[in-house]
Amino acid sequence: MKSKILLLLFIVVSMTSCDDLLEPAIENNRSLEDMYAEAEYAQGILLNGYTRLPNNNYSFSDVATDDAVSNDIDNQYREIATGQWTAQNNPFDQWRNARAAIQYLNIFLAEADKVTWASDEDISAMFNDRLKGEAYGLRALYMYYLLRQHSGWVNGELLGVPIVLEPEQTDSDFNQPRATFEACMQQLYSDVAMAEELLPLDYETLDNLPAGYSDLADYNRVFGEYAKQRMTARIAKSFQAKAALLAASPAYASGNTTTWQDVANYAGDVLASNGGVGGIAPDGHTWYKNTAQISSIGGGDNPPEIIWRTDVTETSTLEQQNFPPTLFGDGRINPTQNLVNSFPMANGYPIDDPASGFDAENPYANRDPRLDHYVLVNGSTAGANNETIITAADGTTNDALNAVETSTRTGYYLRKLLRQDVNLDPVINNTQQHYRSRLRYTELYLIYAEAANEAWGPQGTGSFGFSAYDVIQAIRERAGITQPDEYLAMAGTDQDAMRELIRNERRLELCFEGLRFWDLRRWDEDLNEQARGVSIQNGNHETINVENRVYEEYMRYGPIPFSEVLKYDALLQNQGW
């Protein structure tokens, strides 16, 4: 029997083509040439620029700042805040992700003109313009993230990243030096200009044909509503303002030519098309829980507060991670006393101002209403059944300070971003609709306010007709600060006082949205302010130390990945790393 089997195998092999034996089988690998006649495949190259967008998930880098701690001992931001940040252990790393995205975008830009996007030549040309505009806008966006995460000083010079504008091949020279920060910013501005030239401000179906186009139906086919949530000129210009804000800030200003006036002009240009100060959304500060808006989002539409967002999904993940134990959550992100102290009183005065009326024995009374929106304090009600959450050390609740592994370390729980109508009860539970903001108008208004104050003073308007003072007044009035706002009126006569107020408003409005880590660094502020909490016993509120911050001065700028520096000797590491 064995002999017969061997004979049969020999015959089968003998009848098999020698080519099949010696040549590898044809694999289903696609070449670039395949994209020229297959528009969907060509778009797939571009879509790699979207799938790599950072911050699609809330990472809560606030844990690495004075705004929050985590009760998860393995939290990566807790590790780096307490002395474990290295070039090998860097949760902020965007080097590989962003550069891979840029490689795909470079491939797309090099090949897009060869693709047949539609059978009609005019429509094909319009699609080509739009999709290339998206690629330029996305390339500028990734340059911003690379500069924010990896730029730094080397031998007295502020360096950015290698500027790569052509597709890299297997025989390319990958050992490229870092360009200056200034050169990187100019390349970013150039890409934004190209995006602005090729893209509409927003995707919308029009009744009147824009100049330069010959057919309204064709225009709406390419630039109409169906393309919403793709890169637009508005999004590209907004990221230009974000990048310019970084460049003009104290930690970077001496290494490039971007000015505060540039920043104000970039942001103001976008805001002018949103109605100026009058365009501030009345409920923009609670965008994450505006349930009527969320449930009615469809077809890529945005609520008034949102410039760019993710899709709406049914989930309870954030609530599971951050509800207190009483509500069956893990209580992961704990706001600090530092952050709580930064919320003023309802009359607008800081709590340490004698005119504020702050009562240390009743510290949460008559405070800025945003405190209740963003932080769960002792005695607050929360959850689908409005349960009272007690963080005081009364010995009867797992929500108390350090009571269990999932309880708070600071005496506070996160409230912002969470929907209180989520029920995590194992017997009766539900999910709710959420979306995640990639870019909000409030951030852009605060960028304008910061830059306008530095460029023109608190009351200066440039060419836009509204000032830093006007923006902050509108934001604080929206928040519920009692009018007239006497504290703002005093700050409105002093550039330094207005600067501190704007920075604090930015801290409050944008808390837990992943920005404070970068703000502290670009402002050259103290990185090592100890994270504090509150211990409540017998009605007494005692401030306690919770976690030390361990940062060196050079950590104002992030590292180049250690593995990249090892591979390429032309790639200089930032000072100190």
N, C-alpha and C positions, 0 to 999 in steps of 0.2 A: 504493500500500500504506500509506504514512504517513497519507494522508487517511482511509482506512478504519479504521485503528487509532484515530485521534483521534475519529472519529465514534462508534466503539464505546465509548470511554471516556466520551464526552459522554452517551451513552444510560445507561450504568451509573450515572454521577453523578446524572443526572436522576431515575433511579428510586430513588435512595437517599433515605431520609427526611431532611427538613430538620432534624428534631430530632437525628438521629444526627450530622449535620454540625456543628451549632452547640452541642450539648450533649456534654460528655465522656462516654465510655463508662463504664458502671457498673463500679467496681473492687471487688475482694474485700477491702474494708476492714471490720473488725468494729467494732461500736459497743458501748458498755457495756451497752446493753439486751440484747445477745445473750447475755450471761453469766447472766442471771436464770434462764433455762430450760435452760442448758447448763452443767452442773456442771464438766465437764472444762475448758471454756474459762475458767470462773471460777477454777479452781485454777491455770490457766496464769498468771494475774496474780500469784498468790501465789508461784509457783515462780520468778519473777524475783528474789525475795528469797533463794532458794537458789543460783541460778546465779551470783550476784555475790559469793558468800562469798569473802573474801580468804584467802590462804595455802593455796589448793588445790594450789599447786606450791611446791616448796622453792626459795626465793629466796636463802637463805643471807645474810641481812643481817648475820650475824656478821662478814663481810668488812669491814664498816664499824666494827668494834670491835677490841679488843685480843685477841680470841680467834682470828682467822683473817685470812689474806690470800688473794688469788686470783692464779693465773698467767695469767689472761685480762686483757689490757691494756684491753679494752673493758668489763670488768665494771662495772656501774653503781654498785655499792656501793664498789668500789675508787676510782672517780672521786670520789664525794662525801667519802670518808674522807681523800682527799688534796687537798681544797680546792676541789672543784667543785660543792658543794651550793648551789643557789640556789632561789628560788621558781619559776623556770622549769624547772629540772632537779632533780626530786624523785621518786626511785623509790619513796618511801614514800607518795606521794599517794593518799589515799582519798576526796578531796572529791567528785569526780564519780561514782565508782562507788557509794559509800555513799549519797549523796544521791539518785541514781537509784533505788537499791534502796528507799529510804524512800518515794519517790514512788509506786512500784508498791504498796508495803505500805499506804500511805495510801489509794490507790484501792481496794484490796481491803477494807480496814476500813470504808470509806464505803459500799460496795455489798454486802457479804457478807450482810447481813440480808435482802436482796431475792432471794437465789438459792434455788432449789429444789434442795437437795442430795440429797434422796432422796424417793421417793413417799410414804413414811411420815413424817408430820409430826414425830413424836418423834425418829426417827432423823435427819431433816433438821436438827432443832434441835441434836442432839448433834454432827453434823458441823460445823455452823456455829460452835458453841462451840470445837471443837478447832482448826479452821482459823484462826479469829480469834486464838486463843491462840498459835498458831504465828507469826502476823503480829506480835503484840505482842512476843513473845520475840525475833524477828528484828530488829524495830525497835530494841529495846534493844541488841542486839549491834552493829548498825551505829552507834549512838550511841557505844558504847565505842570503836570503831575511829576514828571522827571525832575524839573527844576525845584519844585517844592520839596521833594523827598531827598534829592541827591546833590544839589548844588552846594558849594562851600568854598572856603578859602584855602588856597595852596600857594605857599611861598609869596604871600602878599597879593595874590590875584584871585578874584572871584571867578570860579570855573563852573560851567554847566555840564553838558554831556556832549559826546561826539554827535555832530550833526550829520545825519545820513539821509540823503534825499533820493537815492537810487536803490533799486532792489539789490540786496547782497547775494552773491553767488558763492558756490563752494570754493571757488578760487579767489574770492575777494580777500583783501587785506583787512582782517578784523582788528588788527593792532593799531587802532586809531586814537589819537590824543583827544582829550576833552576840549571842546570849544569854550571860549569865554562865556560867562553868563550873559554879557551884552550881545554877543553874536547869536546866542540861543533865543534871546528875547526878540531880536530883529527878525529871525527866521519865523518865530511864532507870529509876529505882527504881519509878516508877508503872507503866511498861510491864511490868517484871518481875512486879509484883504482879498485873497483869491476866493475864499468861501463867500464873502459878502458880495463879490462881483457875480458869482454863479448861482447863488441861492436866493429865494425870496425871504423876506423878513420872517414870515410865518407861512405855513401851508394852509391855504384856504381856497374855497371855490369862489371865484370872482364873477361879477356881472359886467365889469368893464375890463377890456384887454389892456395890460400894461404896455408901455412903449417898448418897441423892439421885437414884438411878437405879432404874428399875422392871423392867428385863429384862436378864438376864445376857448372853444371846445378842446383843442389840442393843448392849450396852456393848462386848463383845469385837469386834463388827463395826467399831465406830468407833475404839476405843482399844486394840485388840489388837495382836498381834505384827507384823502386816503393815506397820504404820506406823513401825517402828523406823528410826532414823537421821533422822527428822524432829525438829523442835524439840520438846523436852519441858520440863517444869518443872525437872528436874534440870539441864539444859543452861542454861536461862535463869538459874537461881539461881547456877550456876557463873560465868557471865559477869558477874553482879552482883558476885560476889566479886572477879573480875579488875578490874572498873571501880573498885570501892571501894579496892582495893589501890593503884591509880594515884592516886586522889584523896587518900588518907591519907599518901602518900609525901612526903618532904621538899620536893620541887620543886613540889608542888601544895597541900600541907596548909593553907597560910595563905590560900588562895583559896576554901575551901569548908568545910562543916561535917562531912564524913565523918570518923569517928574510927577509930583502930586497933581499938577494941573492936567497932565496926560490922563491920569487915572480918573479924575473927575469928569473929563470930557468923554472918555470911553463909556463910563457908567451912565452919565447924564444923557448921552445920545440914545441909549436904549430906553431909559426911563422917560424921556420926552415922548417917545412913541407909545408909552403906557399912560399918558395923561399927567406926567409930572407927579407932584405930591398928591394930587387928587386921585391918582391911580393906586394908592395904597389900599389893599383889600381890607375891608372892615373887620373880617374875621380871619385874616391871614396868620395871626399868631396862634390859632388853634386849628390849623389846616389838617392836622392828622386825625382830628375827631369831629370834623364837620360832617356828620353822618349823611345829611341830605345831599351834600355835594358829592360825597364819595359814592353813594348808591346811584347817582344819576350820571356819573362819568361814563361816557361811551364814545366810540369812534375816534379815540385819541384826543378828545377834548381835555382841556385843562381847567381846573378851578382858577379864579382870578389871582390867587397867590402864586401859582406854579408856572415856572417857565419851562421846566423839563421834568419828567417823572418816569417811573417804571409803570408796568402794567398793574392793574388792580387784581389782587389775589385774595382768596378766602383762606385765612390762617389764624392761628392763635399762638404762634411761636414766640413773638415778643412778650406776650402776656405770660406764657409759661415760664419764660426765662426771668421775668422781672416783677410779676405780682408778688406780694408778701406771702408767707406760708399760710396764713389764714385763708387766702384765696387760692391755695394749691399751687402757688408759684415758687420759683427758686430764688427770688429776691436778689438777683445777681448784681445789678448796678445800684450803688448806694450814693446818692448826692451827698456832698460834704456840707459841713457848717459854713465853710468858706463861701460856697455858692449861695447858700440860704441867706447869709449876711449881705450879699451883694444886691438882693432885692430891696428896693427902698420901701418906705411907707407909702400908703395910698396918696398922701399929699405930695409925693415926689421927693421928699428929703431922704438922704441916706440915714440908716438907723443910728449912726454915731453922731449925727448932727443934732444939737440941742433943740432945734426947731421941729424935729421929726415927730416927737410925741411917742417914741418907742418905749414900750413897757417890758422890761426884762423878765418880769414874772408872767407875762402873757405875750410871748414873743411873736406869735403868729396872727395876732389881732391887728386889723387895720393896715395890713401890708398890701403892697402892689399885688393886684389880682393874679398876675402871672405866676406868683409863688404857688398858688393853689392849682393852677393849670399844670405846672411842670414838676412839682415835688409833692410827695405824699408825706405829710407831717403828722406828728402825734395827734390823735383825735379826729383825723380826716375820715370821711367815708369813701369807700371804694368798692369796685366790683359790681356785678350785675344786680346784687341785692343790697347795695349801699351799706355794706358792713363797716362798722367803726374799727379802725386800725389803731391799736394801742402799742406804741413803741417804748413807753415808759417801763421802768423796771419794777413792775408790780407782781411778777412771779406767776402770772396766770395766762400769759399769751406767748406763743412762739414768735410773734412779731416784734418782741422786745429786743433791745440791744444785745447782740451776741447770744441770744437764747438757744438757737440751734444753728446747724451749718447753713441753712437757707435763710436765716434772718439777717437783718441789717447790721452793719458794723459801725454806722454813723448815726443811727437814730432816724434815718430817712430812707424812703423808697422812691424809685423812679415812677413818675406819673406821665411825663411827656412821651408822646409817640404811642402810648397804650390806649386801647379802647376799653372803657370800663364796662361795656355791654358784653364782653367776652366772659363766658362762664367756664371755669376749668374743673368744676365739681365732677368727679369720676362717674357719678350717677346721672347727672343732668349737665351736659356740657354743650358748647357750641363754638363755632368760629365766626369771624366777622371779616368784612372787606377791609383791606389795607392797600395802600400804595406807598412808595418811597420816593421822596423828593430828591432829584439830582441837582436842582437849582431853583431857588425861591426868589421872588421879587424882593422880599424883606432883606435878604443878604445883599442884593444889588443896591437897594436904597442905603443900607449902612455903609457899603463901599463908597458910594457917592458922598455921604455925610462925612466920613473920615477924610476923604481926599479933599473935598471942598473946604473943610475947616483948615486943613494944612495949607491949601493953595491960596484961599481968599479970606480966611477968617470965618467966625461963626455965622455972620450975616451976609457974606459974599455969595453972589449967585452965578458968577461967570456969565455965560450966554444963555442959561437955561431958565432963569426966572424964579428959581427956588434955591434955598440955602441949606447948609447943614442944620441950622436952627429949625428951619421949616420941617425938615425930614424928622428930626428927633421929636419935635412937638407933635407931629402927626402920629408917630409910632407910640409915644407915651400916652397920648389921648386915647388911641385905640386900645391900649392895654388897660385903661381904666384909671389912670392917674388923675386925681382931682384937679379940675381947672378953676381958676388960673394956676398954672404950674410955676410957682414962685422960684423954685430951685433952678428950673431951666432958664427962667428969665435972668437970673444972676449969672449962670454959666454962659449965657448968650452974649455977654460983654467981655469975655475972657477966653482967649484961644486955648490956653492950657487947661482951664476948667472944662471947656467944651470937649477937649480931647479925651479927658478922663471920663466924662459922661458918655461920650460916643462909645468908647471902649467897653464901658460897663453895659450899655444897652446892647451891644453886640454879644457880650457874654450871656445876657439873659435871653435875648430873642433866639439865639442860635445854639443854645446849650444842647448837648447830647446829639449834635448833628456833625460831629467830627471836625470841628474847626478850631477849638480853643488851643489844642496842642500846637498848631501852626501859628496861631495869633501870638501866643506868648513868645515864641521864638522870633518872629519877624519884628515884634515890638522891642526886643532886647529886654524883656521883663524877667523877674526872678523865677527860675524854673524849680526852685527847691522849697517853695512855700509848703509847709507841712499840711497834710490833709487832716482836717479836724472833724469832729462829730459832736453829738450832744448826749449826755447821760441825764435822764429825767427821773428823779426820785423824790417822792413826797412833794411834788409840785415844783421842785427846784430844777432849773436847767443849768447844768454845768458843762462848759465846753471841755472836750477831751481831745487828746492827741490820738490819731488813729494810725497814720502811716507816714513815715518819712519819705521824702523824695530825694533820690540820689543821682543827680546829674552833674556832669563836669561842664565847664564853660564851653568846650569845643562841641558839645552836643546840641548847640543851637542849630547845627547843620548836620544832616544825616550822612551816613557813610555810603561809599560805593561798595557793592558786595565784595567780600574778601576773596571769593573764588575768581571774580573777574580781574581783580588786581593781580592775583597770582598768575593768571593766564596771559595778561597783556601788560608788558612793561611800559608801554606808552600811556597807560591809564593811571594817572596819579590819584592817590587817595586823599580825601579831605584831611585837613590838619587835625591831629589828635587821634584819629582812628587807626 
